[in-house]
Amino acid sequence: MTDEPTSIEVDQYLPHPPGKVWRALTDPARLATWLMPSDFAPVLGHRFTFRTAPRPGFDGIVHCQVLDLEPERLLRWSWCNGTLDSTVTWTLTAEGHGTRLFLRHDGFDPGDPWQQQAMRIMGGGWRSHIMRALEAELAAG
């Protein structure tokens, strides 16, 4: 048995109402400015891909499917690239004049060193530059 984590969790307060945060999560043009370009559509079952510059061990393509969708409350999609088959869940909760945004990226194999390394790298990205980029998009939009 291992004590290695299997998910990334981020809890972020955003000083914007849930509707505005939801639009940044679900409008493909806005999503491209803070995450990656994609052919995302906020439709249950929709298959889409994120594309970015390839890196060693990563071809730059993430295959996804919308798994759950509750406007202004919940968005879940699959996240598959290479040997990683995981899910990303966004949960929005109104808080004061803003939104509490919870991100959970699940499905990392605790017994796979490559997936544990990917989780550490992606966790740093989700917590730092991705959240900063989302905040900048919300401030601009």
C-alpha positions as CSV (number, residue, x, y, z in Angstrom):
1,M,0.0,0.0,0.0
2,T,1.3,3.5,-0.9
3,D,0.6,6.9,0.6
4,E,1.1,8.6,-2.7
5,P,-1.8,11.0,-3.6
6,T,-4.1,10.3,-6.5
7,S,-5.5,13.8,-7.1
8,I,-4.7,17.5,-7.4
9,E,-7.0,19.8,-5.5
10,V,-7.2,23.6,-5.7
11,D,-9.4,25.9,-3.7
12,Q,-9.5,29.4,-5.1
13,Y,-11.6,32.5,-4.3
14,L,-12.4,34.6,-7.3
15,P,-13.9,38.1,-6.8
16,H,-16.4,37.6,-9.6
17,P,-19.9,36.2,-9.6
18,P,-20.5,32.5,-10.6
19,G,-22.0,33.4,-14.0
20,K,-18.8,35.2,-15.0
21,V,-16.6,32.4,-13.8
22,W,-18.8,29.9,-15.6
23,R,-18.4,31.8,-18.9
24,A,-14.6,31.8,-18.5
25,L,-14.8,28.0,-18.0
26,T,-17.2,27.2,-20.9
27,D,-16.6,29.8,-23.7
28,P,-14.1,28.2,-26.0
29,A,-12.4,31.5,-26.9
30,R,-12.0,32.5,-23.3
31,L,-10.9,29.0,-22.3
32,A,-8.2,29.2,-24.9
33,T,-6.8,32.4,-23.3
34,W,-6.2,31.0,-19.9
35,L,-5.9,27.2,-20.4
36,M,-5.3,25.9,-24.0
37,P,-7.0,26.2,-27.4
38,S,-9.6,23.5,-27.9
39,D,-12.9,22.6,-29.7
40,F,-14.7,22.6,-26.4
41,A,-18.5,23.0,-26.3
42,P,-20.6,23.0,-23.1
43,V,-22.6,20.0,-24.1
44,L,-22.9,16.8,-22.1
45,G,-21.0,14.0,-24.0
46,H,-19.2,16.4,-26.3
47,R,-15.7,15.1,-27.2
48,F,-13.0,17.7,-27.6
49,T,-9.2,18.2,-27.6
50,F,-6.9,20.7,-26.0
51,R,-3.7,21.4,-27.9
52,T,-0.5,23.0,-26.8
53,A,3.2,22.9,-27.6
54,P,4.6,19.4,-27.3
55,R,7.1,18.7,-24.5
56,P,9.4,15.7,-23.8
57,G,7.0,12.8,-23.0
58,F,3.9,14.8,-24.0
59,D,2.6,15.3,-27.6
60,G,0.7,18.4,-26.6
61,I,-2.7,16.9,-27.2
62,V,-5.3,16.1,-24.4
63,H,-8.4,14.2,-25.4
64,C,-11.5,15.1,-23.3
65,Q,-15.2,14.5,-23.0
66,V,-17.8,16.5,-21.1
67,L,-19.0,14.1,-18.4
68,D,-21.1,16.4,-16.2
69,L,-22.5,19.8,-16.7
70,E,-24.7,21.9,-14.3
71,P,-24.6,25.5,-15.4
72,E,-22.8,27.9,-12.9
73,R,-22.3,25.0,-10.5
74,L,-20.4,22.0,-11.9
75,L,-18.3,21.0,-14.9
76,R,-16.5,17.7,-15.2
77,W,-14.5,16.4,-18.2
78,S,-12.3,13.5,-18.9
79,W,-8.6,14.3,-19.4
80,C,-6.6,11.7,-21.4
81,N,-3.1,11.9,-22.7
82,G,-0.7,9.1,-23.2
83,T,-1.1,6.7,-20.3
84,L,-3.0,9.1,-18.1
85,D,-6.8,8.6,-18.0
86,S,-8.2,11.1,-15.5
87,T,-11.0,13.6,-14.8
88,V,-11.0,17.3,-14.1
89,T,-13.9,18.7,-12.0
90,W,-14.7,22.3,-11.5
91,T,-17.2,23.2,-8.7
92,L,-18.4,26.8,-8.3
93,T,-20.0,28.1,-5.1
94,A,-21.2,31.6,-4.6
95,E,-19.4,33.3,-1.8
96,G,-20.0,36.9,-0.8
97,H,-19.7,38.9,-3.9
98,G,-17.5,36.3,-5.6
99,T,-17.1,32.6,-6.3
100,R,-15.3,29.8,-4.5
101,L,-13.8,27.7,-7.3
102,F,-12.8,24.1,-6.5
103,L,-10.7,22.2,-9.0
104,R,-10.1,18.4,-8.5
105,H,-8.0,16.6,-11.1
106,D,-8.4,12.8,-10.2
107,G,-7.2,9.5,-11.4
108,F,-3.4,9.5,-11.0
109,D,-2.0,6.0,-10.3
110,P,-0.1,6.0,-7.0
111,G,2.0,3.1,-8.2
112,D,3.1,4.7,-11.5
113,P,6.2,7.0,-11.1
114,W,5.5,8.7,-14.4
115,Q,1.9,9.6,-13.3
116,Q,3.1,10.8,-9.9
117,Q,5.7,13.0,-11.6
118,A,2.9,14.3,-14.1
119,M,0.7,15.0,-11.1
120,R,3.4,17.1,-9.3
121,I,4.1,19.1,-12.5
122,M,0.4,19.6,-13.4
123,G,-0.4,20.4,-9.7
124,G,2.1,23.2,-9.8
125,G,0.6,24.5,-13.0
126,W,-3.0,24.3,-11.9
127,R,-2.2,26.1,-8.6
128,S,0.0,28.8,-10.0
129,H,0.1,30.0,-13.6
130,I,-3.3,28.5,-14.7
131,M,-5.2,30.1,-11.8
132,R,-3.3,33.4,-12.4
133,A,-4.2,33.2,-16.1
134,L,-7.9,32.5,-15.2
135,E,-7.9,35.5,-12.8
136,A,-6.4,37.7,-15.5
137,E,-9.0,36.6,-18.0
138,L,-11.8,37.3,-15.5
139,A,-10.4,40.8,-14.8
140,A,-10.1,41.6,-18.5
141,G,-13.5,40.2,-19.5
